[in-house]
Amino acid sequence: MLDAGAQQHRGVVEAVLAKTLTGEFQIEAADAIDRGASVVVTAPTGSGKTVVAEAAIARALESGRRAVYTTPLKALSNQKFG
């Protein structure tokens, strides 16, 4: 039986993997992640980079590993509101 934390992670993984990757770069990045490759995604704000990050995090959690996601919040806020 899974503990509460593991059950929560499984729910997150299933929800993320159910999302549709529609952009070519998203599909290419997700395929690379599935192969175990490291991935760096650079694309304009609002183009769907976060979906790739969520897929990578889901894969890490699914395999019992940890993941850290960072983002340049100041740069994002300056770009949107500056």
C-alpha positions as a Python dict, from the first residue, in 0.01 Angstrom:
ca = {
    (1, 'M'): (0, 0, 0),
    (2, 'L'): (127, 347, -88),
    (3, 'D'): (170, 604, 188),
    (4, 'A'): (-12, 938, 161),
    (5, 'G'): (288, 1114, 4),
    (6, 'A'): (332, 844, -260),
    (7, 'Q'): (-41, 850, -339),
    (8, 'Q'): (-25, 1227, -381),
    (9, 'H'): (276, 1195, -615),
    (10, 'R'): (99, 929, -820),
    (11, 'G'): (-198, 1162, -864),
    (12, 'V'): (28, 1444, -975),
    (13, 'V'): (211, 1218, -1220),
    (14, 'E'): (-112, 1091, -1373),
    (15, 'A'): (-253, 1444, -1407),
    (16, 'V'): (61, 1577, -1573),
    (17, 'L'): (101, 1287, -1811),
    (18, 'A'): (-263, 1329, -1916),
    (19, 'K'): (-185, 1679, -2050),
    (20, 'T'): (-145, 1705, -2423),
    (21, 'L'): (195, 1806, -2556),
    (22, 'T'): (105, 1994, -2874),
    (23, 'G'): (417, 2185, -2974),
    (24, 'E'): (694, 2016, -3169),
    (25, 'F'): (954, 2127, -2913),
    (26, 'Q'): (738, 1989, -2630),
    (27, 'I'): (710, 1648, -2793),
    (28, 'E'): (1082, 1639, -2877),
    (29, 'A'): (1175, 1738, -2521),
    (30, 'A'): (935, 1486, -2365),
    (31, 'D'): (1076, 1210, -2586),
    (32, 'A'): (1429, 1300, -2476),
    (33, 'I'): (1321, 1297, -2111),
    (34, 'D'): (1166, 953, -2159),
    (35, 'R'): (1500, 833, -2299),
    (36, 'G'): (1675, 965, -1986),
    (37, 'A'): (1847, 1257, -2158),
    (38, 'S'): (1900, 1598, -2003),
    (39, 'V'): (1692, 1871, -2163),
    (40, 'V'): (1723, 2249, -2178),
    (41, 'V'): (1427, 2432, -2331),
    (42, 'T'): (1446, 2793, -2444),
    (43, 'A'): (1131, 2943, -2591),
    (44, 'P'): (929, 3263, -2556),
    (45, 'T'): (715, 3329, -2251),
    (46, 'G'): (378, 3159, -2281),
    (47, 'S'): (487, 2900, -2535),
    (48, 'G'): (454, 2595, -2309),
    (49, 'K'): (790, 2537, -2144),
    (50, 'T'): (623, 2461, -1811),
    (51, 'V'): (446, 2157, -1959),
    (52, 'V'): (787, 2011, -2045),
    (53, 'A'): (907, 2078, -1690),
    (54, 'E'): (596, 1915, -1547),
    (55, 'A'): (652, 1609, -1764),
    (56, 'A'): (1012, 1583, -1643),
    (57, 'I'): (904, 1620, -1280),
    (58, 'A'): (633, 1358, -1329),
    (59, 'R'): (883, 1112, -1473),
    (60, 'A'): (1121, 1173, -1182),
    (61, 'L'): (846, 1118, -924),
    (62, 'E'): (721, 814, -1113),
    (63, 'S'): (1064, 652, -1086),
    (64, 'G'): (1105, 740, -719),
    (65, 'R'): (1350, 1025, -778),
    (66, 'R'): (1332, 1386, -668),
    (67, 'A'): (1310, 1692, -890),
    (68, 'V'): (1379, 2061, -847),
    (69, 'Y'): (1218, 2319, -1073),
    (70, 'T'): (1350, 2675, -1080),
    (71, 'T'): (1242, 2975, -1279),
    (72, 'P'): (1372, 3332, -1306),
    (73, 'L'): (1071, 3504, -1146),
    (74, 'K'): (1217, 3854, -1164),
    (75, 'A'): (1290, 3817, -1534),
    (76, 'L'): (936, 3690, -1596),
    (77, 'S'): (773, 3972, -1401),
    (78, 'N'): (989, 4233, -1576),
    (79, 'Q'): (898, 4088, -1915),
    (80, 'K'): (524, 4084, -1844),
    (81, 'F'): (486, 4401, -1640),
    (82, 'G'): (802, 4606, -1704),
}
